[in-house]
Amino acid sequence: MTPKPPGPPDGGWGWVVAAAAFAVNGLSYGLLRSLGLALPDLAEHFDRSTQDTAWVSALALAVQQAASPVGSALSTRWGARPVVMVGGVLTSLGFVFSAFARSLLHLYLGLGVLAGEGRGIPGSLRGDVGEGRFLRAGGPRGGASCEEQGWDLWGRASQVPVLTRSCPSAGSGWALVFAPALGTLSRYFSRRRVLAVGLALTGNGASSLLLAPTLQLLLDTFGWRGALLLLGAITLHLAPCGALLRPLVLPGDPPALPRGPLAALGLDLFARRAFLVFALGTALVGGGYFVPYVHLAPHALDKGLGGYGAALVVAVAAVGDAGARLISGWLADQGWVPLSRLLAVFGALTGLGLLAVGLVPLVGSREGCGGPLLAAAGAYGLSAGSYAPLVFGVLPGLVGVGGVVQATGLVMMLMSLGGLLGPPLSGFLRDETGDFTASFLTCGSFILSGSFIYMGLPGALPSCRPASRPATPPPERGELLPAPQVALLSPGGPQPTLDTAC
């Protein structure tokens, strides 16, 4: 008889996995949050609108999330370790190829969409190195050809060819790293699962705190081309992070690998009512949640702050985000409040935070610190950071520990539906109105709508009578987060009756 595998270790190597997931999150979402600092330079260089340049970050974010079920399916088949390592290499190559883009379309492909069947970025290499094609950082607008320029990134005569027929994208690489890493982490913990997830997700804020001023320095020193090239070297560190994801066998694992593409992607999870409600709410929240990743820095610039002032606004939001993720994870693991209720509350606070960011007044001068905007960004960061670990911490209770990797990929895909809409809509509203006020108000409304949908989850609404503290650890077999129940004596005798939800 085969011995039953032990449950989650709730520590040990799990903390190494948490550190790896921390770095993965920082080099994906943290980098995306800071990438908005480069959008004004891209708009100026290619002479395009804010809406057009917003698609660079929006496509990277959308491809990362929409293709996350593929990363989860590959992880289920071959394990998280090789999948994340390959994703790290693809992400790095996407940034490197994007540094040599000759049009905004090339950036869409390099940082967003993975070109199929060897087509990649248009352009070719013609044999000898003398026909290499480059643009210097301060080159002409409109993506003039490198053949007309003959300069490298730093203004020297170029002798190296630039573009290849096939271009990996950062977005597709990110799709292979985040869901497998976070899903593996959830399998290593039970009682402290949400805290561990919150710790890993602080990589977003910590990375933004470091990368926002660093990226601004790189942009000022090397231009956007040199900055993207150096970001390609930084994101290559995703590969060793993947090597730390040691496989783990748990009692809740399915006895055989899923058969068929639908089962491998976990689409059968939508047959569960609670997961379907969660999916709808998450898709709506995604419509506004990622707008500050792209437009918080340009919004600060529009309000009168300089480049480093805008970077400070991003950094303040990042600090609040990082600290709140740890506190929210600890609070959720105490079991005082049902996870679904915390999810709805902190989602609503995130929407209100975005409304506050959109309503701040203009700053008096570019040398000003922008106190109201800093305060609003900090409030948004605190609420958004509190929301983030709950989205993933609630999954084991919805689908069971055996399906948590697939569910993580599906959550990323759902948020991509809104993530693809939000930043371009925000850019369109900015072009039409002249500032980002309407953008942040609209996207905050998306988040409030999604938080209202979360109230349909079991346990999200208070029960009619006082309830006892829910049992811990969280359910491992996919029970649907029942509302806390307490045994009460009925008026007719000693037989206990169960408290029910309103």
Disulfide bonds with the S-S distance in Angstrom:
none
